[in-house]
Amino acid sequence: MGLLVAFIVIAIVGQVINVAICLGLERFYPGRVTVPVFFILWVAVFWLGWRLALRLTEPRPSPAITPDTQRMLALLTTAAHAPMIV
């Protein structure tokens, strides 16, 4: 669900920016230039938006166990299993 929400938000923001860019270009260039730019950006927003949403919502890897942590775990496990001498 989070992936879909992230994609929709990114797509809406991207398309608003797309429209603003094309409206700005339309002041200086004719429509036959700005329409292809709009469609290229339109596709690019969806493609990049999906890639960005995937990256933002991917599960975080657990912290790596360092050799020192492994030694400490081995020591504690051994100490817990060792017989108690009184």
DSSP file (Angstrom, degrees, kcal/mol; ACC not computed):
  #  RESIDUE AA STRUCTURE BP1 BP2  ACC     N-H-->O    O-->H-N    N-H-->O    O-->H-N    TCO  KAPPA ALPHA  PHI   PSI    X-CA   Y-CA   Z-CA
    1    1 A M     >        0   0    0      0, 0.0     4,-2.2     0, 0.0     5,-0.2   0.000 360.0 360.0 360.0 -39.6    0.0    0.0    0.0
    2    2 A G  H  >  +     0   0    0      1,-0.2     4,-2.6     2,-0.2     5,-0.2   0.870 360.0  54.8 -63.2 -36.7    2.9    2.3    0.8
    3    3 A L  H  > S+     0   0    0      2,-0.2     4,-2.4     1,-0.2    -1,-0.2   0.921 109.3  46.9 -62.6 -44.2    4.4    1.8   -2.6
    4    4 A L  H  > S+     0   0    0      2,-0.2     4,-2.5     1,-0.2    -2,-0.2   0.908 113.0  48.4 -65.7 -42.6    1.2    2.8   -4.4
    5    5 A V  H  X S+     0   0    0     -4,-2.2     4,-2.4     2,-0.2     5,-0.2   0.921 112.1  49.5 -63.9 -44.0    0.7    5.9   -2.2
    6    6 A A  H  X S+     0   0    0     -4,-2.6     4,-2.5     1,-0.2    -2,-0.2   0.917 111.8  48.9 -61.6 -42.8    4.3    7.0   -2.8
    7    7 A F  H  X S+     0   0    0     -4,-2.4     4,-2.8     2,-0.2    -2,-0.2   0.920 110.9  49.4 -63.9 -43.6    4.0    6.5   -6.5
    8    8 A I  H  X S+     0   0    0     -4,-2.5     4,-2.5     2,-0.2     5,-0.2   0.921 112.8  47.0 -63.1 -43.7    0.8    8.5   -6.7
    9    9 A V  H  X S+     0   0    0     -4,-2.4     4,-2.4     2,-0.2     5,-0.2   0.935 114.8  46.3 -63.5 -45.7    2.2   11.4   -4.7
   10   10 A I  H  X S+     0   0    0     -4,-2.5     4,-2.7    -5,-0.2    -2,-0.2   0.904 113.0  50.2 -63.9 -40.6    5.4   11.4   -6.8
   11   11 A A  H  X S+     0   0    0     -4,-2.8     4,-2.5    -5,-0.2    -2,-0.2   0.908 111.1  48.1 -65.1 -42.4    3.4   11.2  -10.1
   12   12 A I  H  X S+     0   0    0     -4,-2.5     4,-2.0     2,-0.2    -2,-0.2   0.943 114.7  44.9 -64.7 -46.7    1.1   14.0   -9.1
   13   13 A V  H  X S+     0   0    0     -4,-2.4     4,-2.1     1,-0.2    -2,-0.2   0.920 114.4  50.2 -62.9 -42.7    4.0   16.3   -8.1
   14   14 A G  H  X S+     0   0    0     -4,-2.7     4,-2.3    -5,-0.2    -2,-0.2   0.889 110.2  48.8 -63.3 -40.1    6.0   15.3  -11.2
   15   15 A Q  H  X S+     0   0    0     -4,-2.5     4,-2.7     2,-0.2    -1,-0.2   0.851 108.4  53.8 -71.0 -33.0    3.1   16.0  -13.5
   16   16 A V  H  X S+     0   0    0     -4,-2.0     4,-2.2     2,-0.2    -1,-0.2   0.927 111.8  45.4 -63.5 -43.0    2.4   19.4  -11.9
   17   17 A I  H  X S+     0   0    0     -4,-2.1     4,-2.5     2,-0.2    -2,-0.2   0.897 111.3  54.1 -65.2 -39.5    6.1   20.3  -12.5
   18   18 A N  H  X S+     0   0    0     -4,-2.3     4,-2.4     2,-0.2    -2,-0.2   0.932 109.7  46.2 -58.5 -48.5    5.8   18.9  -16.1
   19   19 A V  H  X S+     0   0    0     -4,-2.7     4,-2.6     1,-0.2     5,-0.2   0.907 111.9  51.6 -63.6 -41.5    2.8   21.2  -16.8
   20   20 A A  H  X S+     0   0    0     -4,-2.2     4,-2.0     1,-0.2    -1,-0.2   0.915 110.4  48.8 -63.0 -41.9    4.6   24.2  -15.4
   21   21 A I  H  X S+     0   0    0     -4,-2.5     4,-2.3     1,-0.2    -2,-0.2   0.935 113.6  46.0 -62.1 -46.1    7.7   23.5  -17.5
   22   22 A C  H  X S+     0   0    0     -4,-2.4     4,-1.9     1,-0.2    -2,-0.2   0.864 110.9  51.8 -69.5 -35.4    5.6   23.2  -20.7
   23   23 A L  H  X S+     0   0    0     -4,-2.6     4,-0.6     2,-0.2    -1,-0.2   0.884 111.0  49.1 -66.7 -36.0    3.5   26.3  -20.0
   24   24 A G  H >< S+     0   0    0     -4,-2.0     3,-0.7    -5,-0.2     4,-0.4   0.899 111.8  48.0 -66.7 -40.6    6.7   28.2  -19.5
   25   25 A L  H >X S+     0   0    0     -4,-2.3     4,-2.5     1,-0.2     3,-1.2   0.826 101.0  66.4 -67.7 -30.6    8.2   26.9  -22.7
   26   26 A E  H 3< S+     0   0    0     -4,-1.9    -1,-0.2     1,-0.3    -2,-0.2   0.738  91.0  63.5 -66.1 -21.7    5.0   27.7  -24.6
   27   27 A R  T << S+     0   0    0     -3,-0.7    -1,-0.3    -4,-0.6    -2,-0.2   0.805 117.8  25.8 -69.0 -27.9    5.6   31.4  -24.0
   28   28 A F  T <4 S+     0   0    0     -3,-1.2    -2,-0.2    -4,-0.4    -1,-0.2   0.683 123.1  45.1-109.5 -23.6    8.8   31.2  -26.1
   29   29 A Y  S  < S-     0   0    0     -4,-2.5    -1,-0.1     1,-0.1     5,-0.0  -0.878  83.8-104.8-124.4 154.3    8.2   28.3  -28.5
   30   30 A P    >>  -     0   0    0      0, 0.0     4,-1.6     0, 0.0     3,-1.6  -0.210  38.1-101.4 -72.2 168.5    5.2   27.2  -30.6
   31   31 A G  H 3> S+     0   0    0      1,-0.3     4,-2.4     2,-0.2    -5,-0.0   0.777 116.9  67.4 -61.6 -30.1    3.0   24.3  -29.7
   32   32 A R  H 34 S+     0   0    0      1,-0.2    -1,-0.3     2,-0.2    -3,-0.0   0.687 108.2  40.7 -68.8 -14.2    4.6   21.9  -32.1
   33   33 A V  H <> S+     0   0    0     -3,-1.6     4,-1.3     2,-0.1    -2,-0.2   0.827 116.3  46.3 -93.8 -42.2    7.7   22.1  -29.9
   34   34 A T  H  X S+     0   0    0     -4,-1.6     4,-2.6     1,-0.2    -2,-0.2   0.794 103.0  62.4 -76.7 -28.1    6.1   22.0  -26.5
   35   35 A V  H  X S+     0   0    0     -4,-2.4     4,-2.3     2,-0.2     5,-0.2   0.946 106.3  44.0 -65.5 -47.5    3.7   19.1  -27.2
   36   36 A P  H  > S+     0   0    0      0, 0.0     4,-2.4     0, 0.0     5,-0.2   0.902 113.8  52.1 -62.4 -37.4    6.5   16.5  -27.8
   37   37 A V  H  X S+     0   0    0     -4,-1.3     4,-2.5     1,-0.2     5,-0.2   0.922 109.1  51.1 -61.7 -42.7    8.4   17.9  -24.8
   38   38 A F  H  X S+     0   0    0     -4,-2.6     4,-2.5     1,-0.2    -1,-0.2   0.932 111.5  46.0 -60.4 -46.5    5.3   17.4  -22.7
   39   39 A F  H  X S+     0   0    0     -4,-2.3     4,-2.1     2,-0.2    -1,-0.2   0.871 112.2  50.4 -69.0 -35.7    4.7   13.8  -23.8
   40   40 A I  H  X S+     0   0    0     -4,-2.4     4,-2.3     2,-0.2    -1,-0.2   0.935 115.0  43.7 -64.4 -45.1    8.4   12.9  -23.3
   41   41 A L  H  X S+     0   0    0     -4,-2.5     4,-2.5    -5,-0.2    -2,-0.2   0.851 109.3  58.6 -67.3 -33.5    8.3   14.4  -19.8
   42   42 A W  H  X S+     0   0    0     -4,-2.5     4,-1.4    -5,-0.2    -2,-0.2   0.933 111.1  40.3 -61.1 -46.8    4.9   12.8  -19.1
   43   43 A V  H  X S+     0   0    0     -4,-2.1     4,-2.4     1,-0.2    -2,-0.2   0.904 114.1  54.1 -67.7 -41.6    6.4    9.3  -19.8
   44   44 A A  H  X S+     0   0    0     -4,-2.3     4,-3.0     1,-0.2     5,-0.4   0.864 104.3  55.1 -62.6 -36.8    9.6   10.2  -17.9
   45   45 A V  H  X S+     0   0    0     -4,-2.5     4,-2.3     1,-0.2    -1,-0.2   0.920 110.7  44.6 -64.0 -43.2    7.6   11.2  -14.8
   46   46 A F  H  X S+     0   0    0     -4,-1.4     4,-2.0     2,-0.2    -2,-0.2   0.917 116.7  45.7 -67.7 -41.5    5.8    7.9  -14.6
   47   47 A W  H  X S+     0   0    0     -4,-2.4     4,-2.0     2,-0.2    -2,-0.2   0.959 119.4  39.4 -66.3 -51.1    9.0    5.9  -15.2
   48   48 A L  H  X S+     0   0    0     -4,-3.0     4,-2.8     1,-0.2     5,-0.2   0.861 113.4  56.9 -67.3 -34.7   11.2    7.9  -12.8
   49   49 A G  H  X S+     0   0    0     -4,-2.3     4,-2.5    -5,-0.4    -1,-0.2   0.902 107.8  47.0 -62.7 -41.1    8.3    8.1  -10.3
   50   50 A W  H  X S+     0   0    0     -4,-2.0     4,-2.4     2,-0.2    -2,-0.2   0.927 113.2  48.5 -66.1 -44.3    8.0    4.3  -10.2
   51   51 A R  H  X S+     0   0    0     -4,-2.0     4,-2.0     1,-0.2    -2,-0.2   0.914 114.2  46.4 -61.6 -42.9   11.7    3.8   -9.8
   52   52 A L  H  X S+     0   0    0     -4,-2.8     4,-2.6     2,-0.2    -2,-0.2   0.900 111.1  51.5 -67.6 -40.9   11.8    6.5   -7.0
   53   53 A A  H  X S+     0   0    0     -4,-2.5     4,-1.8    -5,-0.2    -2,-0.2   0.898 109.5  51.0 -63.4 -40.2    8.8    5.0   -5.2
   54   54 A L  H  X S+     0   0    0     -4,-2.4     4,-0.7     1,-0.2    -1,-0.2   0.920 112.3  46.5 -61.2 -43.4   10.4    1.5   -5.3
   55   55 A R  H  < S+     0   0    0     -4,-2.0     3,-0.4     1,-0.2    -2,-0.2   0.888 112.7  49.4 -67.5 -38.7   13.6    2.9   -3.8
   56   56 A L  H  < S+     0   0    0     -4,-2.6    -1,-0.2     1,-0.2    -2,-0.2   0.822 117.8  38.8 -70.5 -30.2   11.8    4.9   -1.1
   57   57 A T  H  < S+     0   0    0     -4,-1.8    -1,-0.2    -5,-0.2    -2,-0.2   0.373  83.1 121.1-105.2   4.7    9.7    2.0    0.0
   58   58 A E  S  < S-     0   0    0     -4,-0.7    -3,-0.0    -3,-0.4     2,-0.0  -0.411  74.4 -97.6 -68.5 145.6   12.1   -0.9   -0.2
   59   59 A P        -     0   0    0      0, 0.0    -1,-0.1     0, 0.0    -2,-0.1  -0.333  37.6-117.9 -63.2 141.4   12.7   -2.7    3.1
   60   60 A R        -     0   0    0     -3,-0.1     2,-0.1     1,-0.1    -3,-0.0  -0.617  28.5-117.4 -79.9 135.9   15.8   -1.6    5.0
   61   61 A P        -     0   0    0      0, 0.0     3,-0.1     0, 0.0    -1,-0.1  -0.433  32.9-105.4 -71.0 148.8   18.4   -4.3    5.5
   62   62 A S        -     0   0    0      1,-0.1     3,-0.1    -2,-0.1     0, 0.0  -0.391  49.9 -84.4 -69.5 152.5   19.1   -5.3    9.1
   63   63 A P        -     0   0    0      0, 0.0    -1,-0.1     0, 0.0     2,-0.1  -0.291  51.6-106.4 -60.6 140.7   22.4   -4.0   10.4
   64   64 A A        -     0   0    0     -3,-0.1     2,-0.6     1,-0.1     0, 0.0  -0.368  27.7-119.2 -69.2 144.4   25.3   -6.2    9.6
   65   65 A I        -     0   0    0     -3,-0.1    -1,-0.1    -2,-0.1    -3,-0.0  -0.762  29.9-145.1 -86.1 121.2   26.8   -8.3   12.3
   66   66 A T     >  -     0   0    0     -2,-0.6     4,-2.3     1,-0.1     5,-0.2  -0.372  25.2-107.1 -80.4 162.9   30.4   -7.4   12.8
   67   67 A P  H  > S+     0   0    0      0, 0.0     4,-2.4     0, 0.0     5,-0.2   0.871 121.5  54.8 -58.4 -36.1   33.1   -9.9   13.8
   68   68 A D  H  > S+     0   0    0      1,-0.2     4,-2.2     2,-0.2     5,-0.2   0.905 108.2  48.5 -64.3 -39.8   33.2   -8.4   17.3
   69   69 A T  H  > S+     0   0    0      2,-0.2     4,-2.4     1,-0.2    -1,-0.2   0.893 110.3  51.7 -66.8 -38.8   29.5   -8.9   17.6
   70   70 A Q  H  X S+     0   0    0     -4,-2.3     4,-2.3     2,-0.2    -2,-0.2   0.910 109.9  49.0 -63.9 -42.0   29.8  -12.5   16.4
   71   71 A R  H  X S+     0   0    0     -4,-2.4     4,-2.5     2,-0.2    -2,-0.2   0.912 111.4  49.6 -63.4 -41.9   32.6  -13.2   19.0
   72   72 A M  H  X S+     0   0    0     -4,-2.2     4,-2.6     1,-0.2     5,-0.2   0.910 111.0  49.3 -64.7 -42.1   30.5  -11.7   21.8
   73   73 A L  H  X S+     0   0    0     -4,-2.4     4,-2.3     2,-0.2    -1,-0.2   0.898 111.7  49.1 -63.7 -39.8   27.4  -13.8   20.8
   74   74 A A  H  X S+     0   0    0     -4,-2.3     4,-2.5     2,-0.2    -2,-0.2   0.906 112.2  48.7 -65.1 -41.6   29.6  -17.0   20.7
   75   75 A L  H  X S+     0   0    0     -4,-2.5     4,-2.7     2,-0.2    -2,-0.2   0.929 113.5  45.8 -63.8 -46.4   31.0  -16.2   24.1
   76   76 A L  H  X S+     0   0    0     -4,-2.6     4,-2.0     2,-0.2    -2,-0.2   0.882 113.5  49.4 -65.9 -38.4   27.6  -15.5   25.6
   77   77 A T  H  X S+     0   0    0     -4,-2.3     4,-1.5    -5,-0.2    -1,-0.2   0.922 113.4  46.5 -66.6 -43.2   26.1  -18.6   24.1
   78   78 A T  H  X S+     0   0    0     -4,-2.5     4,-1.4     1,-0.2     3,-0.2   0.923 112.4  50.3 -63.6 -44.0   29.0  -20.8   25.3
   79   79 A A  H  < S+     0   0    0     -4,-2.7    -1,-0.2     1,-0.2    -2,-0.2   0.855 109.1  51.9 -64.2 -34.7   28.8  -19.2   28.8
   80   80 A A  H  < S+     0   0    0     -4,-2.0    -1,-0.2     1,-0.2    -2,-0.2   0.823 114.7  42.0 -71.7 -29.7   25.1  -19.9   28.9
   81   81 A H  H  < S+     0   0    0     -4,-1.5    -2,-0.2    -3,-0.2    -1,-0.2   0.605  91.0 104.4 -92.1 -13.6   25.5  -23.6   28.0
   82   82 A A  S  < S-     0   0    0     -4,-1.4     2,-0.1    -5,-0.1    -3,-0.0  -0.398  81.3-105.0 -68.7 143.7   28.6  -24.2   30.2
   83   83 A P        -     0   0    0      0, 0.0     2,-0.5     0, 0.0    -1,-0.1  -0.397  33.9-113.4 -68.5 146.8   27.9  -26.2   33.4
   84   84 A M        -     0   0    0     -2,-0.1     2,-0.5    -3,-0.1    -3,-0.0  -0.700  26.7-156.1 -83.2 125.0   27.9  -24.2   36.6
   85   85 A I              0   0    0     -2,-0.5    -1,-0.0     1,-0.1     0, 0.0  -0.908 360.0 360.0-103.9 124.3   30.8  -25.1   38.9
   86   86 A V              0   0    0     -2,-0.5    -1,-0.1     0, 0.0    -2,-0.0   0.388 360.0 360.0-107.7 360.0   30.1  -24.3   42.6
